[in-house]
Amino acid sequence: MRGFLASPIGVAASAALVLPLSLPLAMPALAAPPPPASVPTAADAAPGRSAFEPTPGTPGSTRSLPISPSTNRSLAPTGERELRTVGISPFSLVGVVWENPAAELAGTVQVRTRTLATGRWSTWQDVETHTHEHGADPDTAEARSERTRGATAPLWVGASDGVEVRVRPDDPHPKALPDGLRLELVDPGADPPATDAERPRVLRAKDEPGSATVPGTSYLPDLTDVWNLVGRPAGVDTGQPQQTSQPAPKAEAAAPFIGPRPKITTRKGWGADESLREKKFAYTSTVKAAFVHHSATGNSYTCKQAPSVLRSIYRYHVVSSGWRDFGYNFAIDKCGNIYEGRAGGVTKAVLGAHTLGFNSNSMGIALLGTYSRTNPPAAAVTAVARLTAWKLGLFKRNPKAKVTLTSGGSGKYAKGKKVSFNVIAGHRNAFVTDCPGARLYGKLGAIRSASADYQGR
């Protein structure tokens, strides 16, 4: 089923009935690109359409540089491209984009950066190139927009002032790589100021179904049971003896089974520049499933930096890739903090751009980091269980059940094909991809069990 649009005024009015911290009643439209930014490289290195200068009063900026054929004569026939620039305005996230969103970058992308604080160069890091499976469904206005471009996954590198990138095609010949390759350098800007009333701003609900204060839905399972499933966070003291004769009896939750609502940092809390995204919200009919992802942005960030990572990904999705908004519905950092993703209301069925072909009637949750060879932190895994217990519960979904979704068209399933998924599934179940990484994918069974426990099932 195709998504539909709604104005922010009507949504905010209804959301205000249940959200004490509702979204603004009016959002500014997508900002027109300001004058192109100057590029401190060769004179002919004109910035691309994603080169946004910082706007007064809004955080962050994006600089776009062309990636030229290698000047090494021995490499030129292979089609390899490269770029090196130093002494530029600070940036913290990088990625590579190209003109045709349907074209694949069949090759490898590696970058190294010069750290702003020390002036030292990092080692070469791989950038995930196979990201076509992330994005809007083919029959949506977002996918058909002339703004969209092909893009690698973004990579968080921390505050830097120099970069070197090399792009090598798998099939070496001069035309092997897609046209219009550009390096995107994203500065997330400063964090929003925190006041005594907002550190950071989080969504809470006292009288809403699924809130921990509503009689009959306040059940929380024994965390020892949850940690047995997902792993105990390091250094956690349960305050209970190490061995007990019998676990405490669990209260039976009243139907419908809705897990307690977790704390969710709002878009305002992580500093989203609302002038970047499209003004209207896009919705789907319901939420039948949750697809779990990793952002593939690397694991070098700290939890304090997570809002900066989110602002950077947001800019990369909207300014660099041409999407209408942040792609995922929710994001979770390595400390288990949960963040509102795509705008439209955390209780609603917001249409995202996260699982090509299956964005309708689903939600996308991204763990910030790369979990192909690294185990996801227990706090983050537990947060996925808590979030899905609540959000899927609002739509009467059992985390341990199966659901049938209809493909909107992807590389794995033809358009119109009905596919059975676990209600909590990995991105790789819907597309031929490594996402959410082997280590995180291996936790999904435990997440389903813990999520069902949080619902009181």
C-alpha positions in Angstrom: 0.0 0.0 0.0 1.4 3.4 -0.9 2.0 6.0 1.7 0.0 9.2 2.0 0.8 12.7 3.0 -0.5 14.9 5.8 0.0 18.5 6.7 1.9 19.1 10.0 -0.9 21.2 11.4 -3.5 18.4 11.5 -0.9 15.9 12.8 0.3 18.2 15.6 -3.3 18.9 16.7 -4.0 15.3 17.2 -0.6 14.5 18.6 -1.0 17.2 21.2 -3.8 15.2 22.8 -1.3 12.4 23.8 2.1 14.0 23.6 3.0 16.5 26.3 5.9 17.5 24.1 4.2 17.7 20.7 5.8 18.6 17.4 5.6 22.2 16.3 2.4 23.3 14.7 4.1 24.5 11.6 7.3 23.4 10.0 9.3 25.5 7.5 9.5 24.2 4.0 12.6 22.6 2.6 15.2 25.3 2.3 16.3 26.3 -1.2 20.0 25.7 -1.7 22.0 28.8 -0.7 24.8 30.1 -2.9 27.5 27.5 -3.7 30.3 27.2 -1.1 33.8 27.9 -2.1 36.1 24.9 -2.3 39.7 25.3 -1.0 41.2 23.0 -3.6 41.9 23.4 -7.3 40.3 26.4 -9.0 38.1 24.2 -11.2 36.7 22.1 -8.3 33.3 23.7 -8.3 30.9 22.5 -5.5 28.0 20.3 -6.4 24.3 20.9 -5.6 24.7 19.5 -2.1 27.3 22.1 -1.0 25.2 23.9 1.6 26.8 26.7 3.5 25.7 27.0 7.1 22.6 29.1 7.5 22.6 31.6 10.4 20.9 30.1 13.4 20.9 26.5 12.2 23.6 23.9 13.0 25.9 22.3 10.5 26.9 22.5 6.9 27.7 20.2 3.9 30.5 20.6 1.5 30.7 18.6 -1.8 33.9 18.0 -3.7 34.3 16.3 -7.1 36.4 13.1 -7.1 38.6 13.2 -10.1 40.4 10.4 -12.1 43.7 9.4 -10.6 46.7 11.5 -11.6 48.8 8.4 -11.5 49.3 7.4 -15.1 49.5 3.7 -14.2 46.1 3.9 -12.5 44.3 6.1 -14.9 43.3 3.2 -17.3 41.8 1.3 -14.4 39.2 4.0 -13.7 40.4 4.7 -10.2 39.5 8.1 -8.8 41.0 10.0 -5.9 40.9 13.2 -4.0 43.1 14.8 -1.3 42.5 18.1 0.5 43.7 19.6 3.7 43.2 22.8 5.8 39.5 22.9 5.1 36.6 23.7 7.3 36.0 21.1 10.0 33.8 18.1 9.2 32.9 14.9 11.1 31.2 12.6 8.6 32.0 11.6 5.0 30.3 9.8 2.2 30.4 9.5 -1.6 27.5 10.3 -3.8 26.8 10.1 -7.6 24.2 11.3 -10.0 22.1 8.3 -10.9 20.4 6.7 -7.9 19.8 3.5 -9.8 23.5 3.0 -10.6 25.6 0.8 -8.4 29.1 1.7 -7.3 30.7 -1.7 -8.1 34.0 -1.2 -6.3 35.6 -0.1 -3.0 35.7 3.3 -1.3 38.4 4.0 1.3 39.1 7.2 3.2 41.5 8.5 5.7 41.2 11.8 7.6 43.4 14.3 9.5 42.2 14.7 13.1 41.5 18.4 13.9 42.8 18.1 17.5 46.1 16.4 16.8 46.8 16.9 13.1 47.5 13.2 12.7 46.1 11.1 9.9 44.0 8.1 10.5 44.5 4.7 8.9 42.5 3.9 5.7 38.9 3.0 6.5 36.4 1.2 4.3 33.1 2.9 3.4 30.1 0.6 2.8 29.2 0.9 -0.9 26.2 -1.5 -1.2 23.4 0.7 0.1 20.9 0.7 -2.7 18.7 -1.4 -0.5 18.3 1.6 1.9 15.8 4.1 0.6 12.3 4.9 -0.4 10.1 2.3 -2.2 10.1 2.6 -6.0 6.5 3.8 -6.4 6.8 6.7 -4.0 7.2 10.4 -4.7 10.4 10.3 -2.6 12.0 7.7 -4.8 10.9 9.5 -8.0 12.2 12.9 -6.9 14.8 14.4 -9.2 16.8 15.3 -6.1 17.7 11.7 -5.2 21.2 10.4 -5.9 23.2 7.2 -5.4 25.2 7.2 -2.2 27.4 5.1 -0.1 26.8 4.7 3.6 28.0 7.6 5.6 31.1 7.2 7.8 31.6 9.0 11.1 35.3 10.1 11.4 35.1 12.7 14.2 36.2 16.4 13.9 38.7 16.5 11.0 40.2 19.1 8.7 41.8 17.0 6.0 40.7 14.0 3.9 42.0 11.6 1.3 39.6 9.3 -0.6 40.3 6.6 -3.2 37.6 4.8 -5.3 38.6 1.6 -7.0 36.3 -0.2 -9.4 36.0 -4.0 -9.3 36.1 -4.1 -13.1 39.1 -1.9 -14.0 38.3 0.3 -17.0 37.9 4.1 -17.4 34.0 4.0 -17.4 33.6 1.4 -14.6 32.4 3.9 -12.0 29.1 5.9 -12.0 29.2 9.4 -13.3 29.3 12.4 -11.0 31.2 11.0 -8.1 31.5 13.5 -5.2 32.8 13.4 -1.7 30.4 14.8 0.9 31.9 16.4 4.0 29.3 17.0 6.7 29.8 19.2 9.8 27.0 18.5 12.3 27.4 21.9 14.0 27.2 22.5 17.7 24.7 20.6 20.0 21.5 22.5 20.8 21.7 24.4 24.1 20.4 22.4 27.1 18.3 24.1 29.8 17.3 22.9 33.2 14.0 21.8 31.6 15.5 20.1 28.6 18.5 17.8 29.1 17.9 16.5 26.5 14.2 16.8 25.6 12.5 13.4 25.8 9.0 12.2 25.1 7.1 10.9 28.1 3.5 9.9 28.5 1.7 9.6 31.8 -1.9 8.8 30.7 -1.3 7.1 27.3 -1.8 3.4 26.5 1.6 1.8 26.9 2.8 4.2 29.5 4.3 2.6 32.6 1.8 4.6 34.8 -1.3 3.1 33.2 -2.9 0.4 35.3 -2.6 -3.0 33.7 0.3 -2.0 31.4 3.0 -1.2 33.9 4.5 -4.7 33.7 8.3 -4.8 33.4 10.0 -8.2 33.3 12.7 -9.1 35.7 15.8 -7.5 34.1 17.8 -10.6 35.1 15.7 -12.6 32.7 16.2 -10.0 29.9 20.0 -9.9 30.5 20.0 -13.7 30.3 18.7 -13.3 26.7 20.6 -10.3 25.5 23.7 -10.1 27.7 24.3 -8.2 30.9 25.8 -4.7 30.5 29.2 -4.5 31.9 29.4 -3.3 35.5 25.7 -3.5 36.2 24.7 -4.3 39.7 21.2 -5.7 40.0 20.9 -5.1 43.7 19.9 -8.7 44.1 21.7 -11.8 45.4 23.6 -13.6 42.7 21.5 -16.7 43.3 17.9 -17.0 44.2 15.8 -20.0 44.9 13.0 -18.8 42.6 12.5 -15.7 40.4 9.9 -13.2 41.6 6.4 -13.9 40.1 5.6 -11.8 37.1 2.5 -9.7 37.0 0.1 -10.5 34.1 -0.4 -7.6 31.8 -3.9 -6.8 30.6 -4.6 -7.0 26.8 -3.8 -5.3 24.6 -0.1 -6.2 25.2 1.7 -2.9 25.1 5.1 -2.5 26.6 6.0 0.4 28.8 6.8 3.5 26.8 10.6 4.1 26.8 12.2 7.5 26.9 12.7 8.9 23.4 14.9 11.9 22.7 12.9 14.2 20.3 14.3 15.6 17.0 14.5 19.0 18.8 16.5 17.2 21.6 19.2 16.0 19.1 19.1 19.3 17.2 17.5 18.4 13.8 17.3 21.4 11.5 13.7 21.2 10.4 14.2 23.6 7.5 16.1 20.8 5.6 13.3 18.2 5.4 10.1 18.3 3.4 7.3 20.2 5.1 4.6 17.5 4.9 4.7 14.2 6.7 4.2 10.8 4.9 2.3 8.0 6.5 1.5 4.4 5.8 -1.6 2.4 7.0 -0.2 0.6 10.0 2.9 -0.9 11.6 3.1 -4.7 11.1 6.8 -5.2 11.4 10.1 -3.7 12.7 13.2 -4.0 10.5 16.4 -3.7 12.4 19.4 -2.1 10.8 22.9 -0.9 11.7 23.9 2.5 10.4 27.3 1.3 9.1 28.8 4.6 10.2 31.5 3.0 12.4 31.9 2.6 16.1 34.3 5.3 17.0 31.7 7.7 18.3 31.0 8.3 22.0 27.5 8.4 23.4 27.9 12.1 24.0 28.5 12.5 20.3 25.4 10.5 19.3 23.3 13.7 18.6 26.1 14.9 16.3 26.1 11.6 14.5 22.4 11.9 14.0 22.5 15.4 12.7 25.3 14.3 10.3 23.3 11.3 9.0 20.2 13.5 8.7 22.1 16.0 6.5 23.6 13.2 4.5 20.2 11.6 3.9 18.5 14.9 2.9 21.1 17.3 1.5 23.5 14.8 0.0 21.2 11.9 -1.0 18.1 13.9 -1.8 15.7 12.1 0.6 12.7 13.9 2.1 13.9 13.3 5.7 16.0 11.1 7.9 15.5 7.6 6.6 14.9 5.6 9.8 12.0 5.9 12.1 14.1 5.5 15.2 17.8 5.4 16.1 19.6 3.9 19.1 23.1 4.7 20.3 25.6 2.3 21.9 24.4 3.3 25.4 20.8 2.4 24.7 19.5 5.9 24.2 16.5 6.0 21.8 16.0 8.9 19.4 13.1 10.0 17.2 14.0 9.6 13.5 11.8 10.6 10.6 9.3 13.3 11.6 5.6 12.7 11.9 5.0 11.5 15.4 6.6 8.6 17.3 3.2 6.9 18.0 2.1 7.0 14.3 2.8 4.9 11.3 5.3 7.2 9.6 6.5 6.1 6.2 10.3 5.7 6.3 13.1 5.1 3.8 15.0 2.2 5.3 14.1 -1.2 3.7 13.6 -1.0 0.0 10.4 -2.6 -1.1 9.0 -3.0 2.4 8.8 0.5 3.9 5.0 0.4 3.8 3.4 -0.9 7.0 6.7 -1.2 8.8 9.2 0.8 10.8 12.9 1.0 10.6 15.2 1.0 13.7 18.9 1.8 13.2 21.6 1.0 15.8 24.3 3.6 15.4 27.5 1.7 14.5 28.8 -1.2 12.4 28.0 -4.6 13.8 29.4 -7.0 11.2 32.4 -8.1 13.3 31.6 -6.2 16.6 29.0 -7.3 19.1 26.3 -4.7 19.7 26.4 -3.4 23.3 23.8 -5.1 25.6 22.3 -1.7 26.4 21.5 -1.1 22.8 20.1 -4.5 22.3 17.8 -4.1 25.3 16.7 -0.7 24.0 15.6 -2.4 20.7 13.5 -4.8 22.8 11.9 -2.0 24.9 11.2 0.1 21.9 9.6 -2.7 19.8 7.6 -3.9 22.8 6.0 -0.5 23.1 5.6 0.6 19.4 4.5 -2.8 18.1 2.2 -3.1 21.0 0.4 0.1 20.0 -0.5 -1.7 16.7 -1.3 -5.0 18.4 1.7 -6.9 17.1 3.3 -9.9 18.9 7.1 -9.6 18.6 7.4 -13.4 18.4 4.9 -13.8 15.6 5.1 -13.9 11.8 3.6 -11.3 9.4 3.0 -11.2 5.7 4.1 -8.0 3.8 3.7 -7.2 0.1 6.9 -6.2 -1.7 6.9 -2.8 -3.4 9.8 -4.0 -5.6 13.4 -4.8 -4.5 16.4 -6.7 -5.6 15.3 -9.8 -3.6 11.5 -9.9 -4.1 9.5 -8.8 -7.1 6.8 -6.1 -6.8 3.6 -7.6 -5.6 5.1 -10.8 -4.0 3.8 -11.6 -0.6 6.6 -12.4 1.8 6.4 -13.9 5.4 8.7 -12.2 7.9 9.2 -12.3 11.7 7.5 -9.3 13.2 11.0 -8.2 14.3 13.2 -8.9 11.3 16.6 -7.9 10.1 17.2 -5.8 7.0 18.9 -8.8 5.3 15.6 -10.7 5.5 14.1 -8.3 3.0 17.1 -7.6 0.7 20.4 -9.2 -0.2 22.6 -7.3 2.2 24.8 -7.7 5.3 22.7 -5.2 7.2 22.3 -5.2 10.2 25.6 -7.0 10.5 26.1 -10.6 11.4 26.7 -9.9 15.1 23.5 -7.8 15.5 21.5 -10.2 13.4 22.4 -13.0 15.7 20.7 -11.1 18.6 17.3 -10.8 16.9 16.0 -14.0 18.4 16.8 -12.8 21.9 15.3 -9.4 21.1 12.0 -11.0 20.1 11.8 -12.9 23.3 12.7 -9.9 25.5 10.3 -7.7 23.6 7.5 -10.2 24.1 8.4 -10.3 27.8 8.2 -6.5 28.0 4.7 -6.8 26.6 3.7 -9.2 29.3 3.2 -12.2 27.0 
